[in-house]
Amino acid sequence: MSELVIKLSNGKEVKIDRDALEAINKYVRFEVSLEALAKELGLESWEETYELIKKIPAWIAWTPPSVFNYEKERLINKLKSQ
């Protein structure tokens, strides 16, 4: 299965899995600081977290993890059938 990976300017790659998406979803929906999100995602600083948030498409950040997994599978299957 394909994975969504965001590459930061410092070369670090952040895999967007269910846990990461839940943390990002909590960040966009509730009052969570970038520092707290960095800690939850295992990033070194709020600057890395800010860069990550800027690179993630808004529809992914706002999509509940269960719906995101469904959409990802649907898109993968669509690409395979072409």
Backbone bond lengths (Angstrom), bond angles and torsions (degrees), N, CA, C in turn:
res aa  C-N    CA-C-N  psi(-1)  N-CA   C-N-CA  omega(-1)  CA-C   N-CA-C  phi
1 M - - - 1.446 - - 1.518 108.49 -
2 S 1.314 116.91 139.58 1.457 122.16 178.73 1.519 110.10 -74.01
3 E 1.312 113.90 147.40 1.458 119.89 179.19 1.515 109.30 -118.58
4 L 1.315 116.47 150.38 1.452 122.47 174.85 1.520 107.58 -89.47
5 V 1.340 116.28 121.32 1.454 122.02 -179.69 1.522 107.76 -126.79
6 I 1.328 116.09 129.95 1.454 122.06 176.83 1.514 107.97 -105.01
7 K 1.332 116.64 125.78 1.460 121.00 179.88 1.525 108.76 -98.64
8 L 1.332 116.12 124.90 1.457 122.05 179.53 1.524 110.36 -87.57
9 S 1.324 117.22 164.34 1.458 121.83 -176.47 1.524 112.84 -63.97
10 N 1.346 117.59 -23.80 1.466 119.97 179.18 1.534 112.22 -85.33
11 G 1.336 117.03 5.31 1.459 121.65 178.25 1.513 114.62 94.44
12 K 1.310 117.15 -12.02 1.467 120.87 179.94 1.529 109.70 -70.88
13 E 1.313 115.70 138.53 1.457 121.82 176.98 1.520 109.23 -109.45
14 V 1.328 115.45 131.98 1.455 121.48 -179.47 1.525 108.05 -114.20
15 K 1.343 115.90 116.74 1.461 121.10 178.44 1.528 108.48 -81.66
16 I 1.323 115.06 127.64 1.459 120.30 178.41 1.521 107.79 -92.81
17 D 1.332 114.92 94.66 1.459 120.87 176.83 1.526 108.20 -106.29
18 R 1.303 116.19 -171.18 1.474 119.95 -176.84 1.533 112.26 -60.02
19 D 1.340 117.26 -43.31 1.461 120.28 -179.25 1.530 111.61 -64.64
20 A 1.334 115.96 -44.31 1.468 119.83 179.06 1.522 110.51 -63.82
21 L 1.320 116.21 -41.85 1.460 119.79 -179.70 1.525 111.37 -65.58
22 E 1.314 117.60 -37.52 1.465 120.16 176.69 1.525 110.75 -62.50
23 A 1.336 117.38 -41.53 1.460 121.15 178.95 1.526 110.85 -66.21
24 I 1.327 117.22 -43.28 1.469 121.41 179.47 1.511 110.48 -65.86
25 N 1.317 116.49 -40.77 1.462 121.27 178.28 1.517 110.63 -62.29
26 K 1.326 116.86 -40.35 1.465 120.93 177.03 1.535 110.20 -64.10
27 Y 1.332 116.84 -38.95 1.463 121.65 179.38 1.536 111.44 -62.06
28 V 1.332 117.70 -46.04 1.462 119.45 -176.65 1.523 112.80 -76.03
29 R 1.321 117.98 -24.74 1.465 120.35 -177.82 1.527 114.22 -92.84
30 F 1.317 117.04 -27.90 1.463 120.88 -175.15 1.522 110.14 -126.69
31 E 1.288 116.40 174.50 1.455 121.28 -178.58 1.528 110.20 -85.59
32 V 1.329 115.34 88.95 1.458 122.77 179.09 1.525 106.72 -121.47
33 S 1.313 117.61 133.42 1.464 120.40 -179.10 1.525 111.07 -76.96
34 L 1.327 115.46 159.03 1.462 120.36 176.20 1.524 110.76 -63.49
35 E 1.334 117.13 -33.29 1.464 120.63 178.13 1.529 110.83 -63.48
36 A 1.343 116.00 -43.90 1.466 119.99 179.22 1.529 110.87 -66.00
37 L 1.323 116.39 -39.32 1.455 120.03 178.35 1.527 110.72 -66.14
38 A 1.343 116.94 -39.89 1.467 121.11 177.81 1.523 110.45 -59.03
39 K 1.321 116.18 -43.96 1.465 120.38 179.62 1.528 110.99 -63.32
40 E 1.322 116.03 -42.22 1.460 120.53 -179.00 1.537 112.24 -67.07
41 L 1.332 116.33 -33.12 1.464 120.80 -178.94 1.523 113.14 -90.63
42 G 1.330 116.70 -7.36 1.456 120.25 -179.67 1.513 113.60 78.24
43 L 1.331 116.53 25.80 1.460 120.96 178.10 1.518 109.49 -92.62
44 E 1.333 115.90 160.61 1.456 120.60 -173.46 1.519 114.63 -79.27
45 S 1.336 117.82 -31.19 1.463 119.41 -174.66 1.518 110.92 -151.83
46 W 1.331 114.58 169.29 1.454 119.13 177.31 1.529 110.40 -68.16
47 E 1.351 117.74 -26.10 1.460 120.42 178.86 1.529 111.44 -64.58
48 E 1.336 116.75 -42.32 1.469 120.50 175.92 1.523 110.14 -62.67
49 T 1.306 115.65 -41.41 1.462 120.16 -179.16 1.523 110.60 -65.28
50 Y 1.320 116.54 -41.26 1.462 121.04 178.61 1.529 110.63 -61.54
51 E 1.327 116.26 -43.79 1.461 120.46 178.32 1.530 110.60 -61.98
52 L 1.331 116.42 -41.40 1.463 120.88 178.14 1.525 110.92 -61.14
53 I 1.327 116.39 -47.23 1.469 121.14 -179.15 1.521 110.59 -61.50
54 K 1.327 117.80 -38.82 1.464 121.03 178.87 1.522 111.91 -65.36
55 K 1.329 117.82 -31.61 1.465 121.39 -175.89 1.523 113.56 -85.48
56 I 1.317 117.75 -19.78 1.465 120.29 -178.90 1.529 109.17 -80.92
57 P 1.330 117.52 128.19 1.466 119.16 176.19 1.533 110.77 -58.79
58 A 1.326 116.11 141.59 1.467 121.04 -175.85 1.527 112.27 -57.82
59 W 1.333 117.66 -36.57 1.464 118.53 -177.35 1.524 111.11 -64.84
60 I 1.345 117.09 -30.00 1.458 120.02 177.73 1.526 110.14 -73.43
61 A 1.329 116.63 -43.03 1.461 120.72 -178.45 1.525 111.81 -62.20
62 W 1.324 117.34 -33.97 1.465 120.91 -177.16 1.530 113.54 -92.48
63 T 1.319 117.90 -7.62 1.461 121.06 -177.07 1.521 110.85 -83.48
64 P 1.335 117.71 129.99 1.471 119.88 175.01 1.529 109.82 -59.68
65 P 1.335 117.51 144.34 1.471 121.02 -176.72 1.530 114.63 -53.39
66 S 1.315 118.33 -38.69 1.465 119.73 -178.70 1.526 111.14 -66.59
67 V 1.308 117.42 -39.19 1.464 121.24 178.56 1.532 109.84 -70.25
68 F 1.327 116.80 -38.66 1.459 121.01 179.40 1.533 110.52 -61.16
69 N 1.321 117.43 -44.54 1.464 120.69 179.08 1.524 111.16 -61.32
70 Y 1.329 116.56 -40.51 1.465 121.05 177.93 1.530 110.22 -63.11
71 E 1.333 116.94 -47.77 1.463 121.28 -179.34 1.526 111.55 -63.65
72 K 1.324 116.74 -40.00 1.460 120.78 179.33 1.532 109.88 -62.18
73 E 1.313 117.31 -46.23 1.468 121.28 178.67 1.528 110.89 -61.63
74 R 1.326 116.42 -41.52 1.464 121.04 -179.76 1.527 110.36 -62.73
75 L 1.339 117.00 -44.13 1.461 120.76 -179.74 1.534 111.55 -67.01
76 I 1.328 116.92 -40.54 1.467 120.89 178.29 1.514 110.26 -61.85
77 N 1.323 117.32 -45.59 1.471 121.13 179.46 1.525 111.34 -64.04
78 K 1.327 116.56 -38.03 1.456 120.79 178.44 1.523 110.67 -64.05
79 L 1.343 116.91 -42.24 1.460 120.88 179.58 1.528 111.62 -67.52
80 K 1.323 116.66 -37.01 1.463 120.57 179.63 1.524 111.80 -66.89
81 S 1.336 116.80 -32.44 1.460 120.38 -177.24 1.530 112.89 -80.22
82 Q 1.306 117.71 -8.77 1.473 120.24 -179.36 1.488 111.93 -83.33
